[in-house]
Amino acid sequence: MVLKSSSTIHLLFVFIFACSSKILGASINGGESTVKQENPVKRSDFPSGFLFGAATSAYQVEGAYLEDGKSLSNWDVFCHSKGCGENGENGDVADNHYYMFMNDIEMMHSLGLEAYRFSISWSRILPRGRFGEVNPLGIMFYNRIIDNLVLKGIEPFVTIHHEDFPQELEEKYGSWLDPQMQDDFVHFADTCFKSFGDRVKYWITINEPNLVTEMGYERGVYPPNHCSQPFDFVVQPKQGGLIGLAANCFMYEPLTDSDSDHKAAERALIFNIGWSLDPPIYGDYPQEMRDYHGSDLPRFSPEEKDLMKNSIDFIGINHYSAVYAKDCTNSSCSETANRAIKGFVDITGERDGVLIGEPTSMPIFFVVPRGLEEIVNYIKDRYNNRPMFITENGYSSPKVQDVEVEEIVNDVKRIEFHQTYLASLAKAMRNGADVRGYFVWSLMDNYEWALGYKVRFGLHYVDRKTFDRIPKLSARWYQDFLKNNSQAQADLLGITTPKLVHKQAYLYDV
Ligand code: FCB
């Protein structure tokens, strides 16, 4: 484990403008993902130690928001007061995973998962942060998950912080806007290491600090929806596990062949990825960010730089899309694009009326399989091929209203998505990229933050009334893929009406 012990620091720059991003629409598909592969990618295209898994996060699946000593989190309060998702949906019950985790682990086992990425609810194990006691029932809950995963031979891959934290930390000192949050994060991480580190060998400190910053502190769509100064985090390793950070990693391609758009695409990558990953690897923010932000960008002391340098063992890549980048320093752009936080780059999914890839339910998520190879190559080159994990990659259909369950579970598009993205990843790996694992987002449909339950990324459909998990076609595909059964995979794509299996949905045909 490379992480340095004790207090301090990765200071994450929070720069706020009151504006929102605008994505242009278009009517013509790129079409790349609809091409069925003659020779679909196979499990055996990846090394044997490579981990294939699926991911979730606490607030999105657990529910039981006030059970067994858990306190209110920032998301509980945000959604209760503001009303998130459609019709004010929230994560109070989510997928009821708190009560169904044994079923869910059985489901993972039947699927053949080699690893499961999940996050710890901070307010469940430390209801008052460092101002109160550890909640033994919270610890017990995660112990049971971890023990049962290990029993089934599934590697627990734990995100310490994925969006939610005790509301008390917000109310006491403004959470990430105050350096005191470092002490709370250290306490939280320590508690996790001490309680679970004997069995957990893969840790992610924070999920997508770059996105959290933008959504919570710039655009105000996520809690705490206000603006302020830098926030920091600290980790303290103990038991020889590996620790990484998961960054939200879009791929950016130049909109035109102009030199300025090429530079804009490069800048977008630096402002999006370098912002999160340069500090824990090189000990400082990218020079390009300093050029644009000047003295507004906090400076690290030599001690802080030293502490941060090489402080992560691996890079977590959450990748969903590629978009075009357009320069906004020389040409006029939409008002919302003229943001220093984005490096004065406008982004769009459209070029000359043609979309970069098929649209999905998310405004700037397009299906562009080559984007995964490109982003892995970029990160490989920028960080000297440090070990990488694809910690999230997934698809949600653009149709979210009035969809029948039969249509939802017949998710051929999701299969094509994962097949083509995995083929793209395999290509990057054949060219030397040191990627160690791949996690589908998500194991099951869940609460998609501000968008609610109708945006579905899961391999399993979750009935909102009974909480039955119903495997989609993609779950069966993943199962066959993991068994390296290419004939079954090909046959599946011919199936148009999958059988719906209720109640015991997790028991797959073998
Ligand atoms: C990522 C988040 C994850 C989920 C997916 C769709 O940015 O990390 O929780 O919401 O998007």
Residues whose N, C-alpha, C, O or C-beta is under 5 A from the ligand:
A	BS01	FCB	S57
